[in-house]
Amino acid sequence: MEPRERVLSALNHKEPDKVPIDLGGTICSTLTSTANKKLKDYLGIKKSGEIVSHPVLDTVVPVDEILEMFEVDIRTIRLKGPTPEGEEVKDVKGFSGSSSDFANMPSGYEFADEYGTMWRKAGYDYAPVSFPLAEMEISDLKKFKWPNPYNPGRVQELKEEAKELYENSKYAIASDIMCGGPFEQSLWLRGYQKFMEDLYLDPKFAVALLDKITDIDIGFWDAQLSSIGEYVDIVCQGDDLGMQTSLYVDPEMYRKFIKPCHKRLFSFIHSKTKAKFWLHSCGSVYSILPDLIEVGVDALNPVQCSACNMDLSKLKKEFGGEITFWGGGINVQTLPDKSVKEVETDVKRAIHTMSPGGGFVFAATHNILPETTGEITYTAYMAAVKNRNYDDIKKIN
């Protein structure tokens, strides 16, 4: 099979010839820049040309030599940054078209994204530290200067790029995360504590904010998918709902406040493209997996197998026929402390647990961390290459 057919087969819960492999296909399944440098040093690769996939996360898409070595089946199209509309455009969090080199800024460097949230570098990536809606009332939402999803710069030459990749490559094409989901963006705009209080103490404000962000997100996807919807195979949206031990909110609160927004947003995306819909949410989301399936999630990433109730065998047994698990193959939280032998064993176990019946794309549980050695990263992905053949998997299972 060619990579595109292989990925689509897995997404349709059929067994392809090999388990699909993702590295760099999305901003949450790749390498931090430091991990990438260590890998290149280990392999003796001097060639440059990495793509900065998410400056705030300090992530890159590796050079083609590495993607081909690891038999990666996915390539990506990313929305660009906005062009000026009568005034200077601020640095734009998350877009590869941003002019600022966030990854090389010193610790403590701050910038405001186009919503007005202030981000500060702490270690290798950034955290939100100032929230533009923190003191606002519900009436202020109409006055707030929201981003324009239809800024023409966002899709400039995007269709041509997508068409070229679709018609002249063998890879599955992902349209990567380009906007915060309703819940996550609310936290970034209002502040984590304040918005969580809103859900209990000021539900009218919470609903108004969630609805407004959903409208903005629909605009982003309308602009992008109107341009490239016919050329992509996977559409990727993020909305972090889970922590290590549980959801941010209890399942009933998710169903009351956030699920209606997800249903509206995900339904719109499905209406604009035949591509499969992929949702990124870290942490323990086991308790709402039936809800996510109901509102149209075809694939879940990153499958944080070390979080509560996220055991791979349990997930596969209960939901493997209804949703594709895009990740879980490498636990990035423990990877830096593993030996070569342990990594090989872990990868083989994950593949043999998750691959039967399709519905599995091999990827890490998030981006490979800076402290991970090049040898260990190489070991993990080459173990996936070695163990990905379905004929061999069937003999063991």
N, C-alpha and C positions, 0 to 999 in steps of 0.2 A: 504494500500500500504506500501511496504518497502521504506525506505528513497531514495534508488537509483532510483527506479521506479518513485517515487514522484518528484524528481528533474528533471529527464529526461522528464517526462510528462510536467512539467511547461516550460522547455526549448523548447519543441516542440509545445508550445502554445495550450496545452490541460489542462483542469482543473483536477488536481489530487484530492485526498481525502482531503488533507490539503495543505495550503501554505507552501512550503519548508522554513526552517529557517537555516541561516548561522551565525555562530559565530566561528571565528578562522579557517575557511576554506581557507582563503587567508590572506595575510599580511595587507590588507587594509579593513578588515571586522572583526576586533577582538578587544582586549582590550590592552591599554597600561599597563605596569607592575604595575603602581600605582593604576589604576582603578581596575585591577584584584585583587590586595591586599585588596582594600577597599571592593570589592564584597565578597571575602573570609571571611574577618573579619565580615561583616554583616551577612553572612550565618553561621558563626562559623565553617568553614571548615579549618582544620589544615593540611590536606594532601597536600604534595608538588608534583612536577612532571610536572609542566608547561613546555611547549616547547617554547624556544625563537624563535619566527617566523621571526623577523626582528630586529636585534640589533640596527640598526641606527634609526629606528622608536620607539624603546623601546617597542615592542609589544610581547605578548605571546599568545599561545594557552592555554586556561584554562584547568584545570584538568578534567578528564572524568566525575566526579560527577556533575560538572557544565554543561558540554555539554549534559549530559543525562537529567538533570533537565530542560534545555531549549529546549529539543527535537531537537537538532541540527542534520541536515541531511547530512552534508558534512564532510569528512576527507581529509587529504592532504598528498601528496608526494612532497618533496622538493629536488632540486638538491643540491649536497654537494659541499664543497669547493675543490679547486684543491690540488693535492699532489705535492711535490717538483719535479721539472724537472731540476736537476743540480744546483739549487740555492734555497735559502730560499724563501718561499711563503709569500707574504705580507698578512696582515689582509684583509679579503675579505668582502666587504660590502654586507649585505643582505643574506648571506648564513648561515644556522643554524650550519654548520660545523666549523665556525670560532672559533678559540681558545680564542679570547679576549672577556672579559665580558664587552661589551660596555655600557650596561645599568647602571652599577655601577661605571663608571668612573666619575670623578669630572667635573664640568662645565669648559670648556676651553680645555679639552682633545682633541687631534687631532690624526688622523690616515690617512694613504693613502690607498685607495682601489687598486685593482689590475690593474686599468687603470692609476693610478697615481694621481687621484683627491684627494685633501686633504679635510677631513671633520672635523668639530669642533663641540663639544657638546655645545649646548646653551639651557639651560632649561632641558627638559627631552629627547630631540632627537637631531639630528645632521643636520648641514647645510654645503653645499660645500663652501669652502673659498679660494681654490687655484686650478687653472685649468691648466693641463699640456700642452694643445694645444693653450694656450692664445696668444703666440707670434709666432706660427709656420706659415709657408707658405704651399701652397698646395703640394709642392715637399717633404715636411717633413713627410707627412702622410705615405709614403712608408717606412720611416726609423723608425717610432714610434713603440715601442714594445707593440703590441696589446696582449690582453689575448688570451690564447689558449682554445677555447671552447671544444676541444676534449681531454683535460687533463683527463686521465683515472680515477683520483680520484673523479671527479664530478659525475660519475655514479656507483661508487663502491657499489656493493650490492643493487643498486637501483631497479633493476628488481625483485630481490627476495622479497624486501619489498613491491613493488607494487602488485606483484602477490599474495602474502599472504593477503594483504588488500582487493584486489578485490575478491578473492575466498572465504575468510573466514570472511567477514563483510557484513553488509547490506547497507553500506553507499555509497553515490555518492562520487567519488574520484576526487579531483582536483589536477592538476599539477600546482603548484603555480609560481608566478612571479619570474624569476630568472635572468633577465637582463633588463637594461634600454632600452626603446624603442628608435627608431632613433632620434626623436626630443628631448626627455628628456636627453638622453645620450650626445647629441651634446651640450646641455646647460652645462652639468656637465664637459665636456672636454674642451670646448672653453671659457666658462663663459657666463652668461646670456646676458649681454649687448653686448659682442663681437659677439656672434653668431647671435643675432638679427640684428646687423649691417651687418654681412656677407650676410644675406638674401637679403639685399638691395644693399650693396656696393661691395660685392665679392661673387656673386652667384655661381661661379665656385667652390670656396672653400666649400661653404655650401653644394652643391650637392655632391662633392667628400666625404665630411665627413659623410653626411647622408647615402650615398651608402655604405661606408666602415662599418659603424655601423650596417647597415642592414645585410651586409655579416656576421659580427660577431654574430649578434642575430640569424641568420639562422643556424649558426654553433652550437650555444648553444641548439637550439631546435632540430636540427638534432641529436645531441648526446643524448639528453634526450628522445626524442620520439622514436628513434631507439631502445632504451632500454625498455621504458614503455608505448609506444603509445597505445598498445592493452589493457592496464589495466586502463586507465584513462577515465573519463567521461567529464571533463571540463579542458580546457587548458587556463591558465591565464597569460596575458601579460599586462604590464603597459606602458603607454606613456602619461603623463600629458599634456593636450592640452589647458585646460581652467583655467581661473581665476574666481573670484567672479562675475565680470561684463561682461566678454567676453572671446573669445579665446585669446591666447597669440599673434596670428597673425590673420589677416583677413581671411575669408573663401577662397578667391581666392588664397592667398599665401599658405594656407594649401594644396589646390588642386594642385598647381604648384610644390611645393617642397616636401611635406611630404606624401601626399596621394599615390604617386607612390611607395614609400618605404613601406608604410603600405600594399598596395596591394601585393607586392612581398613577404613580410614577412608572412602576414596572409594566403596567398595562399599556401605558403610552409607548414605552420603548418597544414592546412586542408589536404594537400596531404599525411601527415605522420600519421594521426589518424582520427578516426571517431568521436572523442570527439568534443563537442561544444566549440567554441572559445569565450573567455571572455576578454574584454578589460577594464582596469582601466584607467579612466581619470577624475580627479577632475574638478570642476568648470562648467562654462557655455559652453556646447558643442552642444546646440540645433541647431545652424546654420549649423552644419556639420553632424548631425545624418543621413541624407540620404546617405552621402558619406561613413560613417562608416558601414552602412548596406550594401552598394554596395561592399565594399572591404572585406566583410566576417565576420563582428562582429556579433556574435549570442547573446551576452549578454553584457550589459553595466553596469559598476560599477564605482563609488559608488552612482550615481544618486543624486547629490548634490542639493537637492530640494530648498535650500535657495539661490542658485545662480540665476542670471538673466535668464529668460525664461526657467527655469527648474521646473516649477510648475507640480506636479505629474499628476493632471487631464489632463493637456494639453499634456504632454508626452504620457500618456496612450491613449488618444483619437487619436492622430496623428500617433503614431508609435507602439502602443501596439500589433498590429498584425504582426509586422516585426522584433522586437527585444525584448529580455527579459530584464527587468529592475531588476538588482541584487543589491538592495539597495533602499534607500529612505525611509525605514521604521522608522528610528530614525534619527533625525537631531542632530548630535553630537555638532554642534556649539551652539545650544540653550539648549541642554539637561541639563547641570549643573544648569541652572536657572529655570527649570520647577518644578512644584509641582507634587506629585504622580498622582493626578487627571488629570492634564494637559497631563502628559506623557501617561497615559492610553487612553485618548481621541485621542491624536495625533497618537498613534500606531494603534488604531482601524480605524481611518479615512484613514490612509495610506493603510492598508490592504483592506478595502472595496473599495478604489479607484483603486488600482492596480491589484487586484487578478482576476477580471472577465476575462474569456477566457484563463487563464493561463498566461505565460510570465512574472511571477513575483516570485522572491526569496526574502524573507524578510531578510534584513540586514541593518546595520546602514550606514549613509552617509560617514563614514570613521571610524577610530578606536576610541573607547570610550576614552575620554580625562581624564587626571589625576585628574582634579578637580571634576569629576563626583562621587557622593557618591555611596556606595554600594547599598543602598536602591533604588536609582533611576535606576541604571543599572538593578537590579533585577526586578523592576516594569516594565521596558520597555520590557524585554524578556518574562516575564510571561504574559504580556498583549498580546504578539504575540502568545504564546502558547494557551491562552484562546480564541483568536479570529481567529484562523487559519483554522477552519473546514469549508469546502466549503458548506456543507449543511446549516450551520447557515448563511454564507455570502449570499447565494441565497435567503434566507427568507427576509433578510433586503434589498438587492438590487432589 
